[in-house]
Amino acid sequence: MTAPDAELADWLRLALTPGIGGETQRSLLAAFGLPAHVFASSLSALRGVVGAPRAERLLHSDAGIETQIATALAWATEPGNHILTLADAEYPQALLASADPPILLYAKGRCELLNRPALAIVGSRNATPQGEANAAAFAASFAAAGLTVVSGMALGIDRAAHQGALTAKGEAAGSTIAVIGTGADRIYPARNRELARQIAVEGLIISEFPLDTPALSGNFPRRNRIIAGLAQGCLVVEAAARSGSLITARLAAEAGREVFAIPGSIHSPLAKGCHQLIKQGAKLVESAQDVLEELAWQTQAAPVAVSPAAVPETGSLPEDGADAAATANLLDCLGYDPCALDVLAERSGLTADALLAMLLRLELDGRIASLPGGRYQRLTK
């Protein structure tokens, strides 16, 4: 084993030892320096820092850990793969200054993104089409302005944010970091497989969890602190009252980062979390420019023209006068909140058959979206 490999092996050994959590790991590093010095210390010296049970675990030889170390070292030799430690220059300095930085990160892709200015975008996994359009448009504008977009590669808002950032061109291309709650060699959820491949090539995927770690529910709240720690601010697009996105927002606020929220309908469950944040002091935003101005960000490129959703304007379809009037009336009856078919029939005075025909045409044209439960929602320009 070469000297660099031996040094990395000690970092991995410290991170992989059972019962030695992040706070204990950092206490050991503060007391002894590099991990090699930890493992070269006597049992009595280790006991003085972490107590007898943990000291004995550190000096106990474990074949399973050695296998994990060998696997990780081999993984790190593959093109695009990296294992970064607290001692590496590429380790993100913003995260290093946070309350609970992991002692190492598994990374796939462009590690230089870790020390560029970043903004987190988070929200519901069960997002509305409008919410996903908002996330993608805001992310595209932030990336074009020179900010790296950080999110968690979940379905819904996270996925849309990564996709929006990946549309940036030129120097801003690939400006997105996905912080995942599994091992860096796993893709979760499976529906994001192609997105993960694109991010690994154009952007960056990182995880603090050992290779082959499955999708465990307790790991996702932990990864949220990394999302918050990497970014200058956190934008919540859609979130229910008990959304995990609120954890990220809280962690961002506790770390002194700015928190932003997009408001929604008072009737929408996915607006409750955003409204709660706004009541608690988050900045209400209606455009990406609102965020950039609050951060006093000097854009490196002109922000893309951002609208909540890139859909045609009402009346843009080739319709005769009667059809256009009927369409405009139906959209007025629909409003901007999700609406059930029977409610829409009562408002418009149209039969269900007539409504379904008109709604299908509007959906195919991208002017409305059908939602679970037989509801429909207008997509704004």
N, C-alpha and C positions, 0 to 999 in steps of 0.2 A: 504494500500500500504506500503510495507516494505521501509526502508530507502534507500537501493540501487535502488529500483524501483522508488521512489520519486525523487532521484537525476537524474536518467536517463530520467525520465519524463520531468524534467526541460530542459535537453539538447535537447530532442526532440521538446519541445515547442519552444525553441529558434530557432532551425533549420527549423521548420514548419511555423513560423509566416510569413505571406505574406509581401513582401516588405522589408524584413530584409535579405539582401544577405550576402555572405561570409565575405566581408570586414567589413561590419557593425557588424556582429556577433563577429568577432575577436576584433573590437574596444570596444565593450561592455565587453567582457571578460577581456581585458586589463585594463579597467577602474574599473570594479566591482569584478572581480574574477570569481567564479563559476556562472553558470546560475541561481542558486537559489538566489544569491545575486542581480542579475539583476532584477529578478521579485519581489524581496523584496524592491527595491529602489523606491523612490518617483518619481512622474511624473516630477517634476522640475529637479531632478538629472539626469533622463534619457534624458530630453530635452537638457541638457547641453552637452551631448555626441552625440546624434543622431538626434536632432531636434524634434519639436513638433509632426509632423504626425507619425513618426516612434515610438516615445515614447508612443503615444496613442495606436498604434497597439499592442505594447508589453503588455500593461496592460489591453487590451480589452479581455474579456472572449469570446471564440469562441467554440461552441459545435462541429463544424466540426473538429477542431484541436484536441479537447479532444478525439474524436472518433479515429482519426489517431494515437494518442499516445497510447490509449488502444490496438489498433490492433498491433502496433509495439512491445509493451511490451509482448503481447501474442506470437507474432512471435518469439521473442528472447528466449522464453522458450523452443522452439522446438529443438530437438537434432541437433547439428551442426550449429545452427544459433547464431549470435552474433551481438551486436551493440556496436561499439567501439567509444569512444569519445577522444578528444584531451588530456584528463587527464588520459587515460588508458595506462598502461605500454606496452600493445600489439599494440598500435597505431604505425604505421610505422614511425620510426625516420627520414628516408630519405624524406618522404613526409612532415613530420612536418617542416623540414628545407626548404621546397620549398616556392615559393612566394604566393601560394594560396591554403593552405591545407583546406579541408572541416572539419568542426568541429565534424562531426561524419561519420562513415562508417557502412553500413549494410554488413555483411559478412556471407558466407556459406562455412564451411569447416575448414581447418587447418590454424588458425590465426598465428601460429608460422612462417609461410612462409613470413609474412609481414616484418620481420626484418632480413631476410637473404639476402645476396648479390644477386642482380637480374639484368637481362638484358632484355630489351624490344625488341620484334620482331614484326614489323608491315609491312603492304603492302596492295596491291590491293585486293578488294573483288572479282574482276573478273580476278583472277590470271590464268596464264597458268599452264598446268600440270608440266612443268619444275620448275616454280616458287614455286608451292606448295611442290614439292619434295625437293627443296633447303631449304625452310623454315623448313620442318620437319627434314631434316638431320642436319641442323645447331642447331635447338632446342634440338635434342637428344644429340648432342655433348656437348652443354652448360650445360644441365641438368646432364649429366654424369660427367662433370667437377666440379659440385657443385654449379652452378648458377641456380637460379629460373628464369624461362622464363615468362615474363609478356606480355600479349597481350589483345586484345579487344573482343575476341570471335565472331568476324564477320566471314562471309564466306571467302573463299580464303586463303590468307596468314595467317591471325590470326588463323583460324581453324587448318591449317596444323601445325603451330607452337605449339599450345596446344597439338595436337596429338603427335607430335614428342617428346615433353617433357615428355609426359605420358608414353613413352616407356622405360624410364630410370628405372633401377632396384636398389635394395638395398636401401641405405640411400637416394639416389637421387630420389626414386620413388615419383611420384605425384608433382614434382617440377614445378608447373605452377600456375600462378594467372591470372584469367580472370577479367578484369575491364569492367563492362557493363554500358550501357547508359539507362537502364530501372530500375525499381524497382527490388530489389534482389529476389522478389517472382515471377518474370516474366522471361520467356525464349524467347530471340529474337536473331536471327531469329529462327523460329520453327524447321528448319532443323538441328539445333544444339542441339536439346532436349537431345539426348543420350550423346553427348559430355558434356553438362552442368551437367548432372547427374553424370558423371564420375568425372568431375573436383570438384564438390561439395563434393564428397566422398574422393578422393585422393589428390586434390589440394585445391584451394580456389577461390571463386567468391566474388567480392566486388562491391559495388555501393554506391555513395553518395546520390542517389535520393530516395525519400520516397517510401515506398511500394506501389505497384499497379501503379507506374508511367509507362505509355506506351512508345513505341518507338517514341520519338519526335526528329526531325532532329537536333534541336538546342542542344540536350543533348550530342550528340556524340563528337563534338569538345571539349566540357567541360570535358568529361571523359578522353580525350587524355592527358590532363595535369597531371592526376593521373598516367597514364601509364608512362609518362616521369619522373614524380617525384619519382616513386618507384624504378627506375632502375639506375644502374651505367652507362649505355650506351644504345643506341638505334640503332638497325640494321634494315634498310629498304631493303626489298627483291625485291619487284617490286612495282612501283608506277608511275602513269601517272603524267603529268606536273601539274595538279591541284588536286592531290590526297590529301585526308584528312590525309594520313600518313605523308605528308610533314609538317603538323601542329604539329604532335607529335615530328618529328625530330627537328623542330624549337624550340619548347618548351624545348626539351632536351638540345639543344645547349645553350639556354638562361639560363638554370639552371646549366650550367657548366658540363653537361654530355658529354661523347664521342658519336659521331654520325658516323655510319658505313653504307655503301651502297654496294650492289652487282651490278656490271655493267651488261649491257645486249647489245643486238644488237642495232646499231644506227638506225635501221629501226623499232624497236618495240616501240609502244606508251607507253608500260608499263616499258620501260627503261628510258624514258625521265626524270621522277622525280628523279631517282637514279643518273643519269648523272648530273642533275642540282645540287644535293647535293654535289657530288664529286667536281664539279667546285667551290662550295662555301666552300670547305675545309673538307668535310666528308672523312673519310678514306675508300679507295677502298679496298674491301676484296674479296678473292677468296676461303677462307676456314675458318672454325671455329677457327682454330689455329691462324689465322691472328688477330682475335678479342681478343682472350685470351692473346696473346703476347702484343697487344697494351694496354690492361688493366693491364698488368703485373700480371695476375691471376695465382696463384699457384694452379693447379688443385688438387682436392681432389680424383679424380679417373682419370684413363687414358681416354682421350677423345675417343669416338667411332670413328671408321674409317669413315670419312665423305667424301662422294662424292656428287656432285650436285644432282644426282638422282641414286637411287639403281635400275638400269636396267641392263640387260645382255649386254655384249660387242658385238660390231658389229662382225658378223661371228660366234657367239656362237650357232646359231641354227644348227641342223643337216641338212646340205644342201650338194648337190653334187657340184662339181667344177663350173659348169655353173651357177647354181642357186646362189652360193655364190658370184660369180663375178658380176652377174646381180644385186644382192642386194647391194653389195658394191658400184656399179656404181650409183644406185638409191639414196643411202644415200649421196653420194658425190654431186649429183645433187640437193638434198634437202637442204644440208647445215644445218645451225643451226638456221636460221630465219624462221618464219612462211611463208609458201609458198602455193599459190593457185594451184589447179590441172592443169589449163591450162598453167601456167608458168612452172610447173614441166614437163608437156608433151613436151613443147618446148625445155627445157634443155636436156631431156633424149632421145627424139626422139621416145618415146613409145606412143602407142594409149591409150586413156582414159580407155578402158576396161582392158588392160593389167596393167596399172598403178593401177587401183582400186583393182585388185586382189592382186597385190604385197603389196599395202599399207594396205589392210585388214590383210594380214598375219603379217606384221611388227607391226601393232597396237595390234593385239592379243598377240604378243610376248613381248609387252611393250617397243618396240624400237622407236616408233613414237606415237604421239597423234594427234587426229583430233580436230580441233578448229572450233569455229563458223565461218560461212561464207565460208565453203568448203575449209578451209586451213589445212595444216598439218605442224607439227613441230617435228624435231628429238629430241629425249631425250638422253642426253649425259650420259656417265658413271659417 
